[in-house]
Amino acid sequence: MGKKSYSYGMKLVGMIFHQFFTVLFTISMVLLGALFSRSMVDIVDIGENSFAKSAYYVSCVEKKYEQLSEYMHLTKQKEQLTKEERQRYLMEQNMFEAKDTNFTYWYVQDGILYTNDSNADRADWKFDADVVTDQVRKSGDYLIYDVENLQFESNIGGIDEYLFREYKGTAIINTEETLLIFHVDTSFHQEDDFLEAKQEYDKLHPWVKLAIIAVILGMIGWVISLVYLTISAGWHEGEKNIRLRGIDKVKTEILVVVFLAFCVEIISLCARFVNGNWNISGLLVATGTISWVTDNLFLMFYLSMVRRIKAEVLWESSLACFLQKGLVKTFQERKITTRVLVLFAGHILIAGMLAFLGFYKRQYWCLLLLILFWAIECYIFLRKSVEHNQILQGVKKIAEGDLTYEIPIDELHAETRELGKEINKIGEGLYHAVDDSTKNERMKADLITNVSHDIKTPLTSIINYVNLIKLEDIQNEKVKGYIRILDEKSMRLKQLTEDLVEASKISSGNIKLDMQKIDMVELIYQTGGEFNEKFEAKQLTIVTKLPKESVFVKADGRQLYRVIENLYNNASKYALEKTRVYVEVLAKNEEIVFSIKNVSTKTLSMENAAVEDLTERFIRGDESRTTEGSGLGLSIAKNLTNLMGGTFTITVDGDIFKATIHFPLYTEE
């Protein structure tokens, strides 16, 4: 999605939609807040359109009760009122003495009646509690609170909880001879505060549902449009890279500070709006204007940050990066000891100053800065440790032979990044060196194979003609000697050619193995029998120690015989005459161990030849190269053993030469 192109038109539409949903959401929330402050937003009122059944109506009744309680209190203390209380009393007297009202009350305490009943002006009217009670029950809402007779009755929902649990101003019901009855005419035919509340409710309450829907739609639309703007930020038609704008060149810290300062001003402005006396329409207009301006500035800040992150220049475009590069450049020109001392001195200075101001001067914000300073240092140390560990793991992988591995330098910083680059270059150089070496080895193997093949053709002809000459009746003894030498040397050359081809195949892996169940004891008996004549010719005594029962390994019979044969042949060539050759086969720890040990001749210069070199190609212990052999026997034996899953080792102790082969013990699957 990162390389998808977005047109200017679609981005403009996205910004317009985001601004629209921002204004819609903000205005709807402010409207709900205004209605809530007027007690017009309640769960029970969402589906209720009647004012007389709403929570707002109950709040109006509760407010009326509070005012009546205060008025009764002022009436009883009428002779002792202060100037301020007298003004309040006159205002409430005008309210509660009015006859043309929807709220009628009868309050009796200590035998004194207080009422605004219009019938009380008639000369023949006399207060009768039972008659009034029957009268208020017939229409409208009422409350009957008779302390003397322990009677409480009301058809106004929630008024009982308000009176007995929440409202503390129930001092008007403070004696055993108190009676309070009030009635609300729910037809609201009189013009008073109840009628005004009803008109306000009928005007504003329908907006509650609309405001709730608008809040939900505004929130969803705001999120969706912001996601679209976030994805499309920086991408343009016909371009594959992020395009930065002029505002993106402003240093990151400066942009953040400006945005935060603007947010503080917006919060201060909103506080002044809340404290002001605004009507709802004016408040909504002011809120919409502020939210539109705020959203524009928010988008400028937010999309700039998104473009910086996408272009990976958030850090590079910051003041901290500018200062850090300057310090690094300055430090790079200094010795490492100077740099460490400067950093340590800076750490001590900053930490000491913050600690002094925090603990001694009691500037607690300095303690917060000190903790932040330590946290930043801890983060830097941890990051350095993680990066050093990444470098170490990369070096280990390269050391283990994974020369194509590259340390991910994008996650590294400063000198660690440079170190990672150089190590990657080393790994790349080693890879090319090994690749060139492998190609050279392959070329050598091909050369050996081709040359050996070219030699075998004329060599075969030479051997055939020598065999034909041997069939002739030659009387000259000197010529017979020449023919014998020619036969021996041609056969030696044939063996050398075959060994070269075999070694080339093994080293290149171009050899097929037929892995089968092989009896190791039987193979040793067979090989030993074939070499009896050679051993007797050098007066060598072979001492064989074999298990009484057969032991099996899984190997290629032909190649395993070749390995054993090469070791026997090596012993027959280089063992000291009139000595013993020890051959042993052991079965232990689920493996078969074959070893052959002999005393080497004086011409076998073990002290001058490294033991591990004896298994390399063309290496012989006889430096004078006066003995027969191609120098490939042990190398072929070792490589064949490894190919079949075994291990081949050679040990030399003085003039004692010992070759050992390990194979896993064969078990039936």
N, C-alpha and C positions, 0 to 999 in steps of 0.2 A: 504494500500500500504506500510505502514511502516514496516511490517514484511516480505515483499517479499524479497527473496534472489537474489543477483546479483553476477554473476561469475566474476572472475578476468579478464577473456578474454573479456567479454562485457565491463567492465570498461576501460580496456586498449584500446579497439576499440573506446570507447567514448572519451577518452583523445586524441587519435590520430586524430580523426575527429575534435575535438575542436581546436587542434593546427593547423590542416590544414586550417580550415575555418578562424581562426585568421590571419594566414599568407596571405591567399587569400584576405581577406577583407582589410588588411593593405596595401598590395602591390597594390591592385586595387585603393584604395583611394590615395596613393602616386602617382600612375601613372596618375590618373585624375588631381591631384594637379599640377603635372609637366606639363601636357598638358594645363591646365588652365593658368599656368604662361606664357606659350608660346602662349596664345590666341587660342589654338586649341580645346578648349571645349566651345561650344556654342550651344544653343537649335536648331538654324537653321542649324547647321553643322552635327547634329546627322544622318540625312538621306541624307546628301549631300557628294558626293565623289569627286566632281570636285574642284580643288584648286582655280581656277579662280572665282568660285561662293561662296567661303567660307568666313566666317568672318575673318579667319586667313589671307587670301589674302588682305582683306580690311585693316586690321591692318598693313600689310606690306606696302600698298600704303600710309597710314597715316604716318607711320614712314619715308617713303621716302620723303613725303612732308615736314615733320619737318626738315629732314636733308637738303633739298633743301633751305628751308627758312633760316636755319642757314648759309649755304654756301653763299647765296646771301648777307646776312648781312655782312659776313666776307669779301666778295669780294668788297663791297662798301667801307669798312673801311680798305682796304688792306694796306694802307700806315701807319696806326696807330695801327697795331696789336701788342699785347704783344707776348712774346715768346711762351706761352702756346697756345694762339689763333692762332699764325702762324703755329704751329704744327698741330693743328686741321684743319686749312685751307688747308694745304698741303695734308692731308689725304682725305679730302672731294673733293679737286680739282682732285685728281686721280680718284675719283669715278664719278664726274659729267662732267669731260672733256673727259671721255672714249667714243669712238664711237661705240664699240662692246658691246652694252647694250640693254636690253629690255625696258629701261625707257628713253624716249626722251622728252625733255622739250624745250619750247620757252618762254623766259621771257623778256618782254620789259618794260622799265621804263625810263621816261624822254628821249625817243628817242633812248635809248641804248638797244641793243639786246644781251641777254645771251642765249646760246643754245649749245646742244651737238649733233645737227643734223649733220649726216655725209655729207650731201650735202652742208653744209656751207663752206667746204674747196674748193669747185669749184669756179672758178673766175666768171663764168656767173650766179651764184646763187644769188638771191635776195629774202629777206624775204617778203612774202605776206601773211597777216593774213588770208585772205579768202581762199587762196589755201591750207595753212596748216590746216585750220579748216576742209575743205572738205576732206583732206587727212586722218586726224585722225579719222573722223567719219566712214570711210569705214571698218576698221578692228581694233580689240583689244578694250581696254578700254581707255577712254580719259576724260579730264577735260578742260573746256574752261571757263576762268574767266576774263571778259572784263569789267573793271570798267568804262571806258570812255563811252562805249555804253550800260552800264547796262545789260550785258549779262552773264548768268551763265548756263552752260550746262555740264552734266556728266552722264555717264551710269554706274558709280561705286556706288553700293548701300550703302547708309549711309554716303557717303563722305560729302554731304551737311550739315548734322547735325553735323558732326565732325568739319567742318570749321567754321560754324556760331555760334555754341553753346558751344563746348567743347574746341577746341584748341585755345590757346591764342596767338600763335606765327604767326599771320597773318600780321605781319609788312611788309612783302614783297608786300602786296596789300595795300599800304598806300597813294597812290596819285591817282588823277583822270585820269592820263595817263598811268596806269598800265594795262598790259595784260599778263596773264599767261595761257599757253597751255602746257599740258603734255599728253603723250601717253604711254600706256603699251602694249607691244606686248604679247598677251595671248598665243601665240604659244611657247614662252620662248625658242627660238632657240639659244639665246646668253647665255653664262656662266657668270652670275652675281648673286647678292644676291637674285633676284626674283627666278632664277632657283634653287638656293640652298634651298630657302624656300619651293618651290614646291616639291623638292625631299624629304625634311624633312616631309612635310605634307603627301605625298603619303606613307611614311614609317610609320609614327606614327598614323595618323588619323584612320586607321582600328582598332586600339587598343581601341578607345573610346567606341564603342558599347560593345566590349568584357569586358572592365573594368567596365562599368555600370552594365552589367549582373553579373559579378563576385562580385561586391559590394553587390548586392541584395542577391545573393546566399550565399555569405560569411556571411552576417548579419543573414539570416534565419538559416543557418546551425550552426552558433555560438550560437544563442539563444537556438535552439533545443538541441544541444549537452550539453550546460550548464545546461539546465533543467534536462536532463537525469542524468548528473553527480551529480546535487544537490539532486535528489531523491535517487540515489543509494549510496550516500556517507555514509560510516559507516556500511552499511549492508553487511553481508557475508553469504556464503552458510553454512547451518547447525547451524546458530547462530540466537538467537532471540533478542539480545541486540546490541546496537551500539558498534563497536570496535574502540577504539581510537588508533592513531599511535604516534610515538615518538615525532613528531612535535607538537602534540596536548598537550604535557606536558609543552611546553614552555609557559611562562606567556603571557597572552593575550596582555597586553600593550607593552611588548618587541616585540612581533611579529608584532603588528601594527606599531610601530616605525621603525622597520627594513624595512617593506614593504613601508612605506611612504618615507623613505630615498632612497630606490631603485627607487621609482617613480620620485623623484626629480632628481636623476642621469640620468634616462632615458630621462626626459624632457630636461635636460641640453645637453645631447648627441644629441638629435633630433635637438635642436637649432643650434648646431655646424654643423650638416649635412645640415640644411637649408641654413646656411651662407656660406657653402663651395661650390666650383664649381664642381659639380658632373654631369657626364653624366647619362642618364636615366637608362641604364642597371646597372651601378655601384650603383646607388641610390636604385634600386629595390632589388638588392642582399643584400645591407646593411640593408635596411628596413625589408626584410624577416627574416634575422638573428636576428635582434633586437626584432622583434615581436614574434619570436619563443621562445627566451629566456624569454621575458617579460611574455608571456602566461604561461610558465611553472611555473614561480615564482608566478604569479597571481593564478593559480590553487592550488598551495601548500597553499597559504594564504587563499583563498576563501573556499576550501574544508575543511581545518582545522577549520575555523569558523563554517561551516555548521555542521560538526561532533560534535563540542562543543555544538552548539545549540540543536541538536537532543538528545544528551546525557545529556542535561541540566547541563553542567559543564562550560558554558561560564563565569559565574560569579565566580564559585569556583576556576577556573584556572587562575584568574587574581591577579595581585599584590594588587589591591584595596581590594579584598576579604581577602587576606592574612593579610593585615594591619588591615582591619576592624575586623577580628576575633581576632587578637592580642589585639586590643584596647578593644573589647568587653570582652575578657577574663580578661584583666586587670581591666576594669571598674566593672565587676561583683564582684570582690573582694573588691570593695570600697562601702561605703555607698551612698545612693541615693543623698544626699545633696552634697557630694564630687563630684559625677559624674556630677551633674547639674552645679556646680561651674566651674569645669574643662572645660566642653563644652562651657559655657558662656564665660570664659576667652579665650578659643581658638577662638571663633567667633569674639570677640572684637579685638584680636591680628591680626588675618588674615585680617579682614575687614579694620581695622585701617591702617595696613601696605600698603595694596593695594590702599586705598584711598589717603594716603600720597604720594606714588610714582606716582599715577595717576594725582592728582590735583597740588601738590606742585612741584614735579620733572618733571611733564608733560610727564610721561611715559604712553602713551595712551593705550598701550597693557595691562597695569595694570588695567585700567578702564574696559577693556573687561573681564579680569579675575575676577574683582570684581562683575560685572554683572553675570558672569557664576557662581561664588560662591553663590551669592544670589539666583540664579535660582535653584541650587542644593539644597540649604537649603529649599527653597519653595517647591520643589518637595518632599523632605523628610517629611516635615510637612503635605503636602497634602496626601501623602501615609499613614502616621500615622493616619490621620483623617479618611481616607477611611477604613483602617483596623479596627480602633476602631468602626466605624459604622457597619462593617460586624460582629464584635463580638457582638455588641449591638443587631443587628437584630437577630442573632442566639440565644442569650439569651431570647429575646422576644418570638421567636417561641417555644423554649423549655418551657418557662413559660406558653405559651398558650396551652400547652398539646401535641405539636408535639415532642414527646420524641425520635423519630427515626431521627430527623433532625441532621445533622452534619455540623459544620462550615467548609467551604473549606479552610483547612490550607495550601494548596499548594500556595495560593496567598498571604500568610502572611509572615512576616519576624521577625527575632530576638525574643524579648520577647513576641510580639503579637502572634507569632506562638505557643510559649509554652502555652500562655494563652488559645488559641483556642483548643490546645490538651487537656488541663485540663477540659475545659468546655464540650468538647465532651465526656470525660470520665464521667463527672457528668451526662450528658444526658443519656449515656449508662447505668449508674448505676440506675438512676431513672426509665428507661424503664424496666430493669430487676425487680426492686422492684415492679413497677405497675403490670408487668406481673405475678409475683409471687402472688401479692395480688389478682389479678383477678382469678388466678387458685384456690387460697384458698376460695374466695367467691363462685366460682363454686362448689368446693368440699362441702362447707357448705350447699349450696342450694340442691345439690344431696343428702347429708346426711339427711337434713330435710325432703326431699320428700320421701326418702326410709324409714326413721323411721316412718313418719306419715302414710305411706302406711301399714307398719307392725303393727302399733298401731290400725289402723281402722278395721282390720279384727277381732281381739278379742273384740274390743270395740263394734262392731256391734252385736256380740254374746251376750255380757253383756246387751246391751240395749234391745235386743229381749227377753232375759230371764227375765229381769226386767218387761217388758211389760206383759209377760206370768204370772209372779207372781202377778202382779196387778189385773189380771183377776180372781185370786183365791179369795174365800170368807174367808179372814183372819180376825179373831175376836180379835186377840191380837193387842192392840193399839200401844204397843211399837214396835212390828214388822212392823206395818204399817208406823211408823215414820222412821224406818230404810230403808224401801223400798222407801219412799219419798226422803230421803236424797240420797240414791243410785241413784235414777232416776235423781235428779237434778245434781249430780256431774258427772254422765255419760254423760248427755247432755252438761254440760259445757266442759267436756273433748272432746266431739265430735266437739263442736264449735271451741275449741282451735286447734284441729287437722286440721279442715278445714281452719282456718285462717293461720296456718303455711304453708299449701300447697299453699293457695292463695298468700301469701306474697312471697313464693319462686318462684312461676310462674311469678309474676309481676317483681320481682327484676332481674330475668334472662331473661325477655322479652319473655318468652314462653307463651304468651297469645294472643288470636286472638280477635280483636275488630270488631264489626258489627256497623259501623258508620251510623247513621240515623238521621232524623230530629226529635228532641225531644222538646215537649212543657214543658218548665221549670215551668210554673205556675201550670199546671196540676200535674206535678210530685211532687211539694211541697205540694199541697193539699192532694195528695194520701198518701205521707209519713207522714204528720202531723196527718192525721186521724188514721193511724196505731199506732201512739205513744200516742194517747190521754189517754189511760188507764195508761200507765207508768207515764206520767206527772201528772195525777190526783192522782196517788198513792203517789207521793211525794209533792202533793199540789203545783205543778208548773203551772204558768199561761203562756201560749204561746201567744205572741203578733206577729201577722203575718202582714207584709206590702208587698203586691204584686201588680203588675201592673193590671189595669182593663182589658187589652187585653192580648192575648197570646203572649209570646216571645219564640223564638225557638233558640236552639243551635244544633250543629252537634256533636253527641256523641253516644256511645254505651249505649242504654237504661238500660240494666241490670247492667252494671258497674257504670253508673252514679247514679242509684238508690242505689247501694251499697255504694257509696261515701256519698250521702245524709243521708242514713240510719246510717252509722257509726257516722256522726256528731250529729244526733238526739240521737243516743244511748249514745254517749259520754256526751251529755248534761243531759240526764236522769240519768246518773250514778253520775256525779260530780257536778251538779248544787245544790246550797244551797236550802233546802226546803223552801216553801212558798215565793219563789221569782219568778221573771219573766224571760222568755226565749224569746229573740227577734229574729225573723226570717224575713229577708228582701231580696227582689229581685229587682234589679235596671237594667234598660237598658240605658246605656249612652256610648257615644263615640264609637259606633259600637261594644260594648261588653256587656255581661250579667254578673252582679256581684251578687253572692249569699253570704249572711253572716248570721251566727248564733252566738248570743252573750248571755252569761249567767254569773251569779255571782257564783264563785266557792266555794266549801265547805272549811271549815278550814283545813280539812285534805289534801287539794290539795296544796302542798308546792311549790308554784310558785317561791318564792324567792330563793329557793335552786336548782331549776332545770332550766337550760338554755332553753329559748323559742324554739330555733331551734332543741333542743334534743327531744322535745315532738313528733316530727314526725318521729323519728327513731324507729326501731323495739324494742319491749320489754321495752319501756320507758313509765312510767305512772307518773302522778303528785303525786299520793299517794305513798309515799315512804314506808309506812308500808305494802303495797300490801294487804290490808284488803278488798278492793273492788273487785267485780267481773271484769273480763276482762283479755285479753291476752296481752295487751300493744301493739297490732298490728293494732288497728282500725285506728288511725290517719296516721300511716305509709302507710297502704293500701290505704286510701283515697287520700293521697298526690301522691303516685306513680301512681294510676289509673288516677287521674286528669292530671298529666303530660303526661301520655301515650296518652290521648285523646286530647291533644293540649291545655289544660288549665293551670292555675297556682293556687297554693294552698299556702296560708299564714296563720300564726297564730300570733296574738298579745295579750299581757297580760299587763293590766294596773291595778296594785294592785291586787284585787280579781276578776277583770273583765276579762273573757276569751272570745276571739272572733276568729272565724275561717272564712276565706273568700276564695271564689272560683271565678276565672275569666275565662269566656269562650267567644270566639268571637261570635258576633251576627250572626245567620244564615241568609244568603241571597240566594235567588234563583239564580242558575247559568244561 
